Amino acid sequence: MRKHIFNAGPCKLSDPALKNTAEAVLDLNGIGQSILEVSHRSKDFEAILNEAVALMKEILNIPEGYSVLFLGGGASLQFAMIPFNFLKTKAFYLNTGTWATAAIKEAKMFGEVEVVSSEDKKFTYIPKGYKIPADVDYVHITTNNTIRGTEIFEDYNFGKPLIADVSSDFLSRPIDVSKYVMLYGGAQKNLGPAGVTFVIIKNDFLNNVVADRKIPTMLQYKTHIDGGSMYNTPPCVNIFTVRETLKWVKSLGGLKAMDKLANDRANLLYGAIDSSKMFVCPVVKEDRSRMNIVFVMKDQYKDKEDDFIAFAKSKNCIGIKGHRSVGGFRASTYNACTMEDVQALVNAMKEYEAKNA
C-alpha cells in the first residue's frame, strides 16, 4: 500500500512516472541498457531530452526565443549564477521567506540589493503596494514559499526584467512565460526527482550579462544553451523522470487541470483547518499557498504536536512535520498528491481532535 506522502521535497511522484522510471532503470526501451548506463550522447537519450524540452514548451506555451535547460546544482546554485551573470549595479528582491533570503545573500556578493520583505510578520503574507526602483538590473521573486506557506498567484509586470524561482509551484497553474526573462527551480516538487534543475530563459536576456566580469564557463548560461544542456554529462535518469511527469501532466489536461486539482486539494485541507478547534493556519488567507499548507496547534494543545505526527503516521500520512526552523505542521500538496491523500489527512485530524480536544 502506498503511503499518503506530504513531503516538501523530494516529494510524491505520479504512479506512471515511478513505474516507467523503474522499468527504464532495468532496461530502457528494450535496448539492453539501463537509463543509468546509456550514453548521454546516444540517440536514445537525445530523444528523451528533446521530448522533455518539447513537452515543457507545449505545456507552458513558451514563446519563441526562450531556451529550456536541465542543469545540476539545484535552485541554490541559481541563486549565485543569476547575479554573477546579470547583476551590474543593483537588483530588487522580494523577500517572502527562507529561500528568498538565501537568494538575497548570494546576490549581495555581486552588487547592491534593494529588498522589500514580509519578515516583520514572520513571512505570513506577500508584500503589496511597493515600488520598483528605476535603476535596477532585474527583479527577483520567489513565487511559492515552501517553509512559510505563502504563494504569489499572479504574473507581475514591473517594467523590469523579471526572474522567478518557481521551484515549488511550477506546473500547478497556467503562467504567462512572456512576463519573465527567466524561470527556474529544483525539480523535486512538481516536476521530478531531486538532482536536476530546470531553467527557462529568454535568449535576448543574455545581452544583459555583465561584460567586464570573468564568469567561469560552467556558470555561464550561454554555455548550456549552446550545449543543449549537455555541455557536461546531465542527470540522465532525472531527466527521464521529468519527461514522464510532463507526459502525465499533459494526459490529465495540462495546467488548467493541475490548477483545478490544486484548488480542490487546498480547499479541502484549509476547510478542515479553519473549522477545527485544535488546528489553525497562521498565513493571511489571500496569500495561502496551495502547494505547502502550514498549520499549527492552538496554544492549549501545543504539547500534543509530536503525538499528532505519530498518530498521522499510524494512518499512513507521512511528511507533515513542519520545517525545523518553524515547527508545527506542513502538508505539501503538490501535483501528484491526490484527493484521497488529502482526505486521509483530514480524517486523521478530525479523529485526533475528537479524541483529544
Secondary structure, 3 states (H helix, E strand, C coil): CCCEECCCCCCCCCHHHHHHHHHHHHCCCCCCCCCCCCCCCCHHHHHHHHHHHHHHHHHCCCCCCEEEEEECCHHHHHHHHHHHHHCCCEEEEEECCHHHHHHHHHHCCCCEEEEEECHHHCCCCCCCCCCCCCCCCCEEEECEECCCCEECCCCCCCCCCEEEECCCCCCCCCCCHHHCCEEEEECCCCCCCCCCEEEEEEHHHHHHCCCCCCCCHHHCHHHHHHCCCCCCCCCHHHHHHHHHHHHHHHHHCHHHHHHHHHHHHHHHHHHHHHCCCCEECCCCHHHECCCEEEEEECHHHHHHHHHHHHHHHHCCEECCECCCCCCCEEEECCCCCCHHHHHHHHHHHHHHHHHHC
